[in-house]
Amino acid sequence: MQAFINTFDVEDDEDDLTDPAALTAWLRDRNLLDGTAQADGADLDRARALREALRDLVAVHNRLPANVDAATDEVNRATARARLAPRIDAAGSSQLVPQTHGVDAALGKIIAAVHRAINDGTWVRLKACERGHCRWTFYDASRNRSGRWCSMAVCGSREKSQRAYRRGRIPGR
Ligand SMILES: [Zn+2]
């Protein structure tokens, strides 16, 4: 979920989900996409819309400006498309499972993770970095939930090279 939001680097204007094939590969790498399903252009638009809605919703956790109503509507529309339904299993656990296939189902699994995070109290710890245009989504593990930046080292020093390193991309290699 955090990785999904961070497929778009707001500050550097770099989108990992450049085309339907990139979306297909991203979802398949994470075992979210079933069978031989392939994303199309409409799927890509919906995935990006969901991603930006989730970014708005985590930005609220550190009181950054966001259009909460529009974001909530977007997530709930994606939930309806995925036809998420509560299921219990023999082990006595409960989860939301998509009752459809393809990219809509894959995005539904991401939304199911949001619901799990809301229920276990970790959702409010996902935040958008406050520094400038960073907005990188990070998990605030501080005791009193006071975190404001994705990384003190990165957004403290404002080193682009460290930012690239954090994303696992080292320029020039
Ligand atoms: Zn940051």
Residues whose N, C-alpha, C, O or C-beta is under 5 A from the ligand:
A	BS01	ZN	C129 R131 C134 W136 W149 C150 S151 C155
